[in-house]
Amino acid sequence: MSNVILLNEKDLRASVTLDLASIDCIEQAFRILATEDVIMPPILRLDIHAYNGEVDVKTAYLPGLDSFAIKVSPGFFDNPKLGLPSLNGMMMLWSARTGILEALLLDNGYLTAVRTAAAGAVAARWLAREDAHRAAVIGAGEQARLQLKALTLVRKITSATVWAPHTDAAQRFADNIGRELGIAITPCTDIDSAMAEADVAITTTPSREPLIQARHLRPGLHITAMGSDAEHKNEIAPDALAACTYVCDRVSQVRVLGELHHAIDAGTVAADAQPAELGQVIAAQRPGRTHADDVTLCDLTGTGAQDTAIANFTYARAIERGLGLSFAS
């Protein structure tokens, strides 16, 4: 018999927030991916078309961490019509030595949101120009807010633009997030205007058609693309991707889920291309930005390594604070 710690969303929010510590945690996960014998199987995905639902299951073992996480992340996108959130989920934390269940992290997607935004900050920290100060946000949902907040932690962002499919959403984002972050945010009615003077652009939509085109690229620009986490999603036009210094979170994933497979299908990138992974850039194994005028693009599909890292980090914080409910399993 063993004890399992049950941590609800309130406990988890009291343990971890989107800050430099969580960003450093995710950066270390990327470094480990590049330098250690990580075990990370392909994402298990279940689509339930009858109810506009999808479920992703991600996991990874990271050498040096005491535990590994298995995350179940459902998204049922008709739920708001029922008065329910569209995203929820949980993480299970298991001992890497014994396989004994240690904790249930009932985060309702909170930890995924934090680690996803943190990954965007890591990408900007390593690929965006150090003097970048103007941001463009494509999309106006929760992840758009968190990505911009994370970016302000690693770059001195003084202004931003935002475009969203619904202009009222862009206006609300500009008003509310501008006040929250203390920067001027301008809502735009088209992507051309939003991208016109950006130093860093973040795409955060579930678009099935490319939004960023080759004409939007300008010297020195960095793009973090994090919306394409399924085969049918596509935010970056293939010719735009081919014109960038391209970096991804995991090559095996972006060939299936990310922006890269669209470019390969379109013939703008060779089928046998081996782009750099973000962890390899961090570990100085592959180059990232080499010149101020480079246009860089980081394709983030989300990895089980990030989930294991944030779960370990959060669990340790929660135990330090005496949070959670212990029960015998």
DONU-249857 format. One record per residue (C-alpha): residue number from 1; z, x negated, y negated. Coordinates in pm, 1 decimal. Example, Ala and Ser with C-alpha at 12.3 -4.5 7.8 and 13.67 -1.06 7.14 Angstrom:
 pos       pz       px       py
   1    780.0  -1230.0    450.0
   2    714.0  -1367.0    106.0
***
This chain:
 pos       pz       px       py
   1      0.0      0.0      0.0
   2    -81.8   -123.8   -351.9
   3    -33.8     -2.1   -706.0
   4   -328.3    111.4   -915.2
   5   -315.4    130.9  -1294.2
   6   -475.6    439.6  -1446.5
   7   -592.7    384.0  -1804.4
   8   -729.5    676.4  -2003.5
   9   -954.2    654.5  -2308.4
  10   -656.9    654.3  -2546.5
  11   -508.4    355.0  -2364.2
  12   -838.9    172.5  -2368.6
  13   -899.6    233.9  -2738.8
  14   -548.4    101.2  -2805.9
  15   -632.7   -213.6  -2608.3
  16   -981.0   -309.7  -2725.4
  17  -1191.6   -253.1  -3032.6
  18  -1522.5   -387.1  -3157.5
  19  -1411.4   -716.1  -3309.9
  20  -1477.8  -1087.6  -3282.3
  21  -1261.1  -1112.5  -2970.4
  22  -1469.3   -855.9  -2781.6
  23  -1788.8  -1020.6  -2906.4
  24  -1665.6  -1357.2  -2778.3
  25  -1581.2  -1194.3  -2443.8
  26  -1938.9  -1070.0  -2403.2
  27  -2082.6  -1401.4  -2522.1
  28  -1888.5  -1574.9  -2246.9
  29  -2031.3  -1327.2  -1994.4
  30  -2383.4  -1426.2  -2099.0
  31  -2291.2  -1795.0  -2072.8
  32  -2154.3  -1742.9  -1721.0
  33  -2474.8  -1562.0  -1621.9
  34  -2668.5  -1876.8  -1709.4
  35  -2431.5  -2140.2  -1573.9
  36  -2249.7  -1997.5  -1270.0
  37  -2338.0  -1835.3   -937.9
  38  -2306.5  -1477.7  -1059.4
  39  -2362.8  -1202.6   -805.1
  40  -2528.1   -909.4   -982.3
  41  -2728.2   -661.0   -776.2
  42  -3000.6   -443.6   -930.7
  43  -2889.0   -133.6  -1118.1
  44  -2851.6    176.2   -902.2
  45  -3006.6    467.8  -1087.6
  46  -2997.7    838.7  -1004.7
  47  -3212.1   1085.5  -1202.6
  48  -3122.2   1453.7  -1183.0
  49  -3419.5   1609.3  -1357.1
  50  -3308.9   1968.3  -1294.9
  51  -3022.0   1916.4  -1539.8
  52  -3172.9   1647.5  -1765.0
  53  -2926.8   1399.7  -1622.3
  54  -2919.1   1035.3  -1521.6
  55  -2652.3    815.9  -1364.9
  56  -2644.3    435.1  -1372.3
  57  -2419.5    224.0  -1150.9
  58  -2371.3   -140.4  -1250.5
  59  -2156.8   -420.7  -1112.0
  60  -2127.9   -798.0  -1101.9
  61  -1900.2  -1071.1   -974.1
  62  -1841.5  -1347.2  -1230.1
  63  -1689.6  -1672.8  -1101.3
  64  -1371.8  -1751.4  -1286.8
  65  -1268.4  -1388.4  -1336.2
  66   -998.8  -1246.3  -1111.0
  67  -1160.9   -905.0  -1073.1
  68  -1499.0   -736.8  -1067.8
  69  -1593.5   -397.6  -1206.7
  70  -1808.9   -119.6  -1072.9
  71  -1920.2    113.9  -1351.7
  72  -2051.3    466.4  -1309.8
  73  -2223.1    587.2  -1625.9
  74  -2366.1    943.3  -1633.1
  75  -2576.0   1081.4  -1916.7
  76  -2650.0   1454.4  -1910.1
  77  -2841.2   1526.3  -2225.8
  78  -2824.1   1906.9  -2225.9
  79  -2443.2   1894.6  -2229.3
  80  -2410.9   1946.3  -2606.8
  81  -2554.0   2297.1  -2555.2
  82  -2251.7   2359.4  -2333.7
  83  -2007.7   2208.8  -2581.2
  84  -1973.3   1894.8  -2367.7
  85  -2044.3   1528.7  -2450.2
  86  -2374.9   1394.9  -2321.3
  87  -2226.1   1059.9  -2213.6
  88  -1917.1    981.8  -2010.2
  89  -1821.0    755.8  -1722.4
  90  -1559.3    522.2  -1581.6
  91  -1505.5    169.7  -1454.3
  92  -1324.5     69.4  -1137.1
  93  -1164.3   -275.7  -1131.3
  94  -1124.1   -449.2   -794.8
  95   -964.3   -778.6   -695.3
  96  -1236.6  -1037.6   -639.2
  97  -1013.3  -1208.8   -382.8
  98   -899.0   -912.1   -169.7
  99  -1122.0   -617.4   -266.0
 100   -811.7   -411.2   -342.9
 101   -850.7   -151.3   -619.2
 102   -648.4   -261.0   -923.1
 103   -732.2    -16.6  -1199.9
 104   -928.6    291.5  -1297.6
 105  -1058.6    272.9  -1653.0
 106  -1141.6    629.5  -1758.5
 107  -1325.2    528.7  -2073.3
 108  -1576.0    816.2  -2107.6
 109  -1833.3    554.6  -2206.8
 110  -1617.3    385.3  -2472.0
 111  -1615.5     40.0  -2311.1
 112  -1990.0     58.8  -2251.6
 113  -2039.1    138.2  -2620.0
 114  -1822.3   -157.8  -2722.7
 115  -1981.2   -410.8  -2489.1
 116  -2333.2   -292.5  -2582.5
 117  -2266.1   -336.4  -2953.2
 118  -2097.1   -669.7  -2884.9
 119  -2410.0   -787.3  -2701.3
 120  -2615.9   -703.4  -3009.4
 121  -2382.6   -916.1  -3218.0
 122  -2417.4  -1204.3  -2971.6
 123  -2796.0  -1178.8  -2993.9
 124  -2783.1  -1187.8  -3374.1
 125  -2530.5  -1472.9  -3374.3
 126  -2768.8  -1692.3  -3171.9
 127  -3111.2  -1573.3  -3287.5
 128  -3091.8  -1433.4  -3642.1
 129  -3117.2  -1662.3  -3942.5
 130  -2777.7  -1766.9  -4073.3
 131  -2870.5  -1639.3  -4418.6
 132  -2982.0  -1296.5  -4291.8
 133  -2834.6  -1028.1  -4516.2
 134  -3066.1   -723.2  -4502.8
 135  -3060.6   -501.6  -4196.0
 136  -3285.4   -222.0  -4072.0
 137  -3147.4     27.4  -3822.7
 138  -3389.1    239.0  -3621.0
 139  -3191.5    537.9  -3495.6
 140  -2878.8    702.7  -3636.0
 141  -2652.6    774.1  -3338.2
 142  -2326.5    622.0  -3220.9
 143  -2483.4    299.3  -3100.3
 144  -2670.1    258.4  -3427.9
 145  -2336.3    274.1  -3608.5
 146  -2168.3     31.0  -3370.9
 147  -2459.8   -212.0  -3370.3
 148  -2460.6   -231.3  -3748.7
 149  -2083.0   -275.6  -3755.3
 150  -2108.9   -553.3  -3495.5
 151  -2384.0   -722.0  -3693.7
 152  -2163.3   -732.5  -4004.6
 153  -1908.2   -931.0  -3803.0
 154  -2151.6  -1218.4  -3740.3
 155  -2377.9  -1206.8  -4048.3
 156  -2305.5  -1134.4  -4415.4
 157  -2500.4   -810.2  -4437.0
 158  -2515.5   -681.0  -4794.1
 159  -2758.8   -389.6  -4754.4
 160  -2934.6   -187.1  -4488.7
 161  -3203.0     73.0  -4436.3
 162  -3205.4    340.6  -4170.3
 163  -3478.3    552.3  -4012.8
 164  -3424.6    830.1  -3762.2
 165  -3651.6   1102.2  -3620.9
 166  -3449.1   1357.1  -3818.3
 167  -3416.8   1278.3  -4187.0
 168  -3084.2   1459.1  -4220.3
 169  -2935.3   1231.4  -3951.8
 170  -3055.1    925.3  -4144.3
 171  -2898.9   1060.7  -4463.1
 172  -2564.6   1126.4  -4292.8
 173  -2572.9    777.0  -4142.8
 174  -2641.9    622.1  -4482.5
 175  -2361.7    816.2  -4649.0
 176  -2093.4    785.3  -4381.2
 177  -2158.1    438.1  -4241.6
 178  -2227.6    297.3  -4584.6
 179  -1878.5    405.9  -4690.2
 180  -1723.7    279.5  -4366.0
 181  -1878.3    -67.5  -4391.9
 182  -1882.8    -94.8  -4770.4
 183  -2254.5   -168.0  -4798.5
 184  -2549.5     14.2  -4952.2
 185  -2759.1    191.5  -4687.6
 186  -3090.9    351.0  -4782.8
 187  -3233.5    630.6  -4563.3
 188  -3609.7    598.6  -4511.9
 189  -3864.7    861.5  -4415.8
 190  -4084.7    614.8  -4227.8
 191  -4038.5    298.5  -4025.4
 192  -4270.7     97.4  -4249.5
 193  -4030.7    143.9  -4541.7
 194  -3725.6     71.6  -4328.0
 195  -3870.7   -255.1  -4198.7
 196  -4028.8   -375.9  -4522.2
 197  -3762.6   -630.2  -4624.7
 198  -3542.5   -656.6  -4315.1
 199  -3399.0   -986.6  -4198.5
 200  -3250.3   -822.9  -3887.8
 201  -3372.0   -501.3  -3725.5
 202  -3190.5   -307.1  -3455.5
 203  -3364.7    -41.3  -3247.1
 204  -3127.4    209.1  -3087.5
 205  -3339.6    506.0  -2978.1
 206  -3446.4    659.7  -2643.9
 207  -3808.7    658.2  -2762.0
 208  -4086.6    681.0  -2505.5
 209  -4346.5    557.4  -2753.6
 210  -4341.0    224.1  -2939.5
 211  -4179.7    237.3  -3282.9
 212  -4198.0   -126.7  -3393.0
 213  -4556.3   -241.5  -3440.2
 214  -4705.3   -583.9  -3507.1
 215  -4746.4   -492.7  -3874.4
 216  -4367.0   -470.1  -3907.2
 217  -4313.6   -836.8  -3821.2
 218  -4241.8  -1073.5  -4108.2
 219  -4148.0  -1444.2  -4108.5
 220  -3783.0  -1500.6  -4023.6
 221  -3721.5  -1153.2  -3880.4
 222  -3491.7  -1098.9  -3583.5
 223  -3509.4   -779.2  -3376.8
 224  -3247.0   -661.2  -3131.7
 225  -3397.4   -392.2  -2907.7
 226  -3138.5   -208.4  -2701.7
 227  -3279.6    139.8  -2645.4
 228  -3511.4     66.4  -2353.9
 229  -3271.4     96.8  -2059.8
 230  -3501.4    301.3  -1834.6
 231  -3855.4    255.3  -1708.9
 232  -4001.2    525.8  -1935.6
 233  -3838.1    408.4  -2260.4
 234  -4029.5    186.7  -2503.1
 235  -3945.8     90.2  -2863.1
 236  -4153.4   -226.5  -2915.1
 237  -4534.0   -226.0  -2907.4
 238  -4672.4   -474.9  -2651.3
 239  -4869.2   -673.2  -2911.7
 240  -4559.5   -697.5  -3131.3
 241  -4352.7   -829.2  -2842.0
 242  -4618.5  -1088.5  -2760.3
 243  -4606.1  -1215.2  -3119.3
 244  -4231.8  -1284.6  -3106.2
 245  -4010.2  -1554.4  -2961.6
 246  -3885.8  -1328.0  -2684.3
 247  -3538.2  -1351.1  -2527.3
 248  -3377.3  -1103.2  -2287.2
 249  -3044.8  -1036.6  -2117.9
 250  -3176.1  -1059.8  -1759.7
 251  -3537.3  -1128.0  -1664.9
 252  -3518.8   -932.1  -1340.1
 253  -3402.9   -623.5  -1532.0
 254  -3645.5   -632.6  -1823.7
 255  -3934.2   -655.1  -1579.4
 256  -3828.2   -309.3  -1462.5
 257  -3632.5   -138.8  -1740.4
 258  -3683.7   -324.2  -2064.7
 259  -3958.1   -383.7  -2316.6
 260  -4114.7   -670.0  -2119.8
 261  -4263.7   -456.8  -1844.2
 262  -4462.0   -251.8  -2097.9
 263  -4608.4   -571.8  -2242.7
 264  -4695.0   -698.6  -1893.8
 265  -4857.8   -365.1  -1808.1
 266  -5058.5   -381.0  -2131.9
 267  -5172.6   -736.5  -2056.1
 268  -5023.9   -892.1  -2371.1
 269  -4775.2  -1098.4  -2165.9
 270  -4856.0  -1275.1  -1839.6
 271  -4717.2  -1111.7  -1526.7
 272  -4554.3  -1438.7  -1419.9
 273  -4394.6  -1510.8  -1758.3
 274  -4041.0  -1650.6  -1741.7
 275  -3884.8  -1582.3  -2080.8
 276  -3552.3  -1726.1  -2184.4
 277  -3235.8  -1529.8  -2117.0
 278  -2973.3  -1500.6  -2389.6
 279  -2719.3  -1685.5  -2174.3
 280  -2961.7  -1976.0  -2138.8
 281  -2995.3  -1996.7  -2517.0
 282  -2615.1  -1992.8  -2554.2
 283  -2580.1  -2265.2  -2289.4
 284  -2852.0  -2477.2  -2457.3
 285  -3073.0  -2454.9  -2149.4
 286  -3362.9  -2286.2  -2332.8
 287  -3456.0  -2271.7  -2702.9
 288  -3413.2  -1960.2  -2911.0
 289  -3495.6  -1971.6  -3281.2
 290  -3633.5  -2315.4  -3363.0
 291  -3760.4  -2252.7  -3715.6
 292  -3654.4  -2036.2  -4008.8
 293  -3988.6  -1852.8  -4002.2
 294  -3975.6  -1767.4  -3631.6
 295  -3979.9  -1398.6  -3543.0
 296  -3727.9  -1348.7  -3263.5
 297  -3674.7  -1050.6  -3035.9
 298  -3385.0   -993.2  -2797.0
 299  -3439.0   -726.6  -2530.9
 300  -3102.9   -588.5  -2413.4
 301  -3093.1   -357.6  -2112.0
 302  -2720.4   -392.9  -2037.3
 303  -2585.1   -589.8  -1742.6
 304  -2312.1   -550.2  -1485.5
 305  -2184.3   -889.3  -1602.3
 306  -2098.9   -735.3  -1938.8
 307  -1913.5   -450.9  -1765.9
 308  -1706.8   -684.6  -1549.3
 309  -1626.4   -900.3  -1851.5
 310  -1514.4   -614.9  -2076.8
 311  -1318.5   -450.2  -1793.0
 312  -1122.3   -769.6  -1722.1
 313  -1062.9   -825.3  -2092.8
 314   -942.7   -468.0  -2148.8
 315   -723.3   -459.5  -1839.6
 316   -543.4   -777.2  -1946.3
 317   -488.1   -638.1  -2296.0
 318   -356.4   -307.3  -2156.7
 319   -112.2   -480.4  -1921.7
 320     15.8   -695.1  -2210.1
 321     83.9   -376.6  -2405.6
 322    246.3   -195.2  -2113.4
 323    -15.2     81.1  -2120.3
 324   -136.0    299.1  -1836.4
 325      9.0    494.0  -1549.6
 326     90.6    311.3  -1224.0
 327     59.6    496.0   -895.2
 328     57.4    396.2   -527.9
 329   -276.6    409.7   -353.1
***
